[in-house]
Amino acid sequence: MKRALLAALTLVAVAGCAAPSDSGSAPAADGGIAIDQALHDSLPDRIKASGTIRFVTDASYAPMEDFAADGRTIIGFSPDLASALGSVLGVKAELVQGNFHTSLDDIAAGTYDGVLSSMNDTAERRKKADFVDYFSAGTAIIVQRGNPKGVTGFKDLCGLVVATERGTVQADLLQRSQRGCAGHPMTIETFTTNADALVELRTGRASAVLNDYPPAAYLATDARTKAYYQLASTVQYEPGLFGMAFAKDDPALRDAVQAALDRLIESGVYTELLQRWGVSSGAIATG
């Protein structure tokens, strides 16, 4: 999924770190969101001791998660959601730049507490991690502005070079779509980051890139990128759910985050965050 990356750079994206009070809930520092004392108390001991949940992300997927102009701060819907979750739980939420392709292995090894990186919740990934779903989106095809190859759908990708990020559902979708390209297969190029894939498209070394719809639409409309990219169509292929991933041996953290997300949905904060980043079409009804 996602601008040039600063590898292994730890980025504090959010606060929400007011200390929990002795009462059931208390005002928090982040937008007045109340800390839920019971949920704070249900967190794993290591999280309560550190006061931090560390999420790994690939910050090159605006408007979901991306680097700000300073090249260090992560902005977008995902860090704002993490901030609000941290406020409910009475801890800090921290996004750490990492490798999307290895992120599930990294949380299993305890390197991070979770993944928050526009990751699709799929049956294959659920074999390695548990998920808390928070967004819905399908896949879109991005082409160069002017669409020089006349791409309108997957059938038009046959015989072309198509780029995407390694380890994503888009990479899998491209491989499965090869069956429809008898005699004229796609050349599928996968890259460590979505930013790398987009460079291939912008420079003409690839004819299309597959992205989730929200960042694809953002690229086609944002003033900084719309001169280079457009959508092949508004079709969203294989819609699915984005989820925050947690190690299978970490159910207490998973359940606390799920409950905190439910609080944000019920309170309307979740809707406000979606509207802030122009991604309301991805709303889910419940956590």
Beta strands, then each sheet from edge to edge (+ up, - down):
strand 1: 10-11
strand 2: 25-27
strand 3: 34-36
strand 4: 52-57
strand 5: 60-61
strand 6: 65-67
strand 7: 74-75
strand 8: 92-97
strand 9: 114-115
strand 10: 129-144
strand 11: 161-165
strand 12: 187-191
strand 13: 208-212
strand 14: 229-231
strand 15: 237-247
sheet 1: 1+ 8- 4- 9-
sheet 2: 2+ 3-
sheet 3: 5+ 6- 7+
sheet 4: 12+ 11+ 13+ 10- 14+
sheet 5: 12+ 11+ 13+ 10- 15+
end
